[in-house]
Amino acid sequence: MGSMFRSEEMVLCQLFVQPEAAYVSMYELGEAGIAQFRDLNPHVNDFQRRYVSEVRRCSEMERKLRWVAGELPEPPPPPKPAKCSLSPREINILEERIDYIESEIQEITRNARNLKSDYLSLLELKTLIEKTQTFFQDHSAQRKISASVQIYNNDAVLGHLGFIAGVVATARVPSFEKMLWRISHGNIFFKQAQIEEPLKDPVTGHDLLKTVFVVFFHGEQIKLRVKKVCNGFKATLYPCPATYKDQQDMLAGVESRIKDLEMVLEQTEQHRRLVLANIARDISTWMVAVRKEKAIYHTLNMFSMDIVKKCLIAECWVPRKDLHVVQKALDDGVKASGSPIPSILHNVPTNETPPTFNRTNKFTRGFQNLIDSYGIASYREVNPALYTIITFPFLFAVMFGDVGHGILMTIFAAILVIFEKKFSQTKTDNEIWNIFFGGRYIILLMGIFSMYTGLIYNDMFSKSLNIFGSSWQNVYSDNMLPNHTMLELDPKTAYSQIPYPFGMDPVWQFASNNIIFLNSFKMKLSIIFGVIHMAFGVTMSVVNFNFFRKPELILLQYVPQILFLLLLFWYLCILMFMKWTMYSAIATDPALGTSCAPSVLIIFINMMLLKKSEDKPPCRAFMYDGQDELQKTFLAIAFLCIPVMLFGKPVYKIMVTRKRKQQQYQESVEDGGTPENGDHGDAMGEMIITQAIHTIEYVLGAVSHTASYLRLWALSLAHAQLSAVLWQRVLRMGMGEPGVNSVKLYVIFGVWAFFTLAILVLMEGLSAFLHTLRLHWVEFMSKFYEGQGYAFAPFCFSDILENDDEPKAVETNGSPPE
């Protein structure tokens, strides 16, 4: 809890480690994830660092493992837990095994690719022979081609006509035919037939659409031209016999080779699957080991060497609570290496601003991320995430109050929480899913609080729950309301003077004046919650002032700020409570009746404008005696707080500076030196301007931020009205129509359920979430939260493996990164 209330105390440590013990020590620190190392070699090129060869070696092994993983038919199983780091001998064995696996898979893949290429060629040749037989049996072609057949130099010749057969891509056939026609001036005969079944590319596995062709020509010159065109269009030429008997003999041989090749391909694929299955069991574990090895040497490159080149020196930020873990890691490294020289841990005093580290768990991490999204907390300032755990879901529920919608949200979040281990093991790039899963505990609390506020509003899918009966009576007879179903509730005649036990009375749903009542109630409630929330934020600044030893700011900043807020806006809330308790419909005094109940907003405006109010008998202008004088006193004190906020801090700084300069002057005179005459006018001017900006921002913000909390009322009203519209215009109207059957009722309910989830739960939920986030970031946290820090980024294996990224030097010179 202490870590959630305030960030961890950090210590800048200097480590003196022997090179032979550094690897094991860094492995222990990487598993613990508690040290943020600084780069002590900022001006040294990455290729000139001590362990660059080891980093390259690990990068090469990682590249090979990634390639092998890409060859697997399905994702590999998760890695096995590693108990300790790998020794140099084990790393060498792993490297040799990875090299052997890569070469083996490459050889298998290359052989399979060659076999597939041969198989594709045989399939093309088989199809070509079958199609050419059809070409030669074409009677129209026979009339154009001489029937005499001769074989000359292994080239097919029909009489004095030669022919070339082959296969070309179907998409190139029109251009291919046109080019052949042009180069031969029409002195060719071209036949084609598309292959019906697509072929498989042996490299990519994609479908190939190809066409068989035969070109008949006359003369050697045209033959050479035809071959060049075929090469240009990447057509594959095959020897084709000219006689039917030879074609049949070749076809039989090709079919026999195809069957043999199919058997070899099947055996090759089985062997490849077996090899990959054996590799898949361990590849994730190997990848984790290699990436850890790479991260260790990458971090060791941030270390510097001592003068004699025998000791590694490192600097890192460590939480003070975890110093013993760092010392244990150093001792384990020395013990594992057998070095007689111990590693040394030294705390370095520094004035540098440490990183901010808030220790979280799976429940608090989501709320901490909401705060960090606004800005990383300054070192050791109050952490708003602790209070956001309650205030965030509560303010959300004020706007989203509905029992039914809260149940739906709670069920969804409960599923994510119950099966979180299963979902966390499934890695996905779906950003929306990752956001929902990361904020599952926030959604769970929002759903639970929404059910609570829904019970307060007595609203469940826009219907009231009659749990305790009603405190109101029906004073109307049937003949008094012949055409009305809505009743106007008059507390003077219909109220039993017994409050409803919990939440809203269900009878208000049927009242014609329910909107007026709910508007007034929710609007006042929003102002009350807003003032309490802001006052709590202002009060949290006192904790910061005490911790950072600035007690003067409690008087010069906190007191005038809280007085200004309470004397004006909390007084407004007090008037609301007084109006609720003082005025009644059954009051015996006419001045305290409901007709004389004043408008709190009008009273507040008259107070700010110093406008006088007069009695209007029997009603009184003021709610109590001495109200006018007290309000003027509050207003005067509130306005006097403004110059205190404006000039208090700068004047105090000026006085402290003058006193310090006087002391320095006296000390220099006593020592016989020359006093320094430093000019601090610019700094003081800048401080006054900054304080003036903060004062104006606070004064104006007190008004605008109070009005900003009215969004609680506005969104709550909008959510309730949208829910009522869906119920009345979709579900109720649909079921009220004549001739409703089961199918129609099913469709109507489906439409209502869809719009309820899509609009009221998702869209309205997102809207309420964003408005709640704004109320915390602007209205609440601006009262005390600086957010000028930078996050603690430790050397941690889990973060490196999860983010799939290399560790980086977070700092180079001790200053936070920009």
Helices and strands as residue ranges (DSSP letters): H 2-5, E 10-17, H 19-32, E 36-37, G 46-48, H 52-71, H 88-136, H 139-142, E 149-152, E 155-158, E 161-169, G 170-172, H 173-184, E 189-194, E 199-200, E 207-208, E 210-217, H 220-232, E 236-238, H 244-300, E 304-305, E 312-319, G 320-322, H 323-337, E 344-347, H 365-374, H 385-400, H 403-418, H 420-425, H 431-438, H 440-457, G 506-510, H 514-547, H 552-553, I 554-558, H 559-565, I 566-570, H 571-582, G 590-592, G 594-596, H 600-609, H 627-671, H 681-708, H 711-726, I 727-732, H 733-736, H 742-755, I 756-763, H 764-774, I 775-780, G 781-783, H 797-803
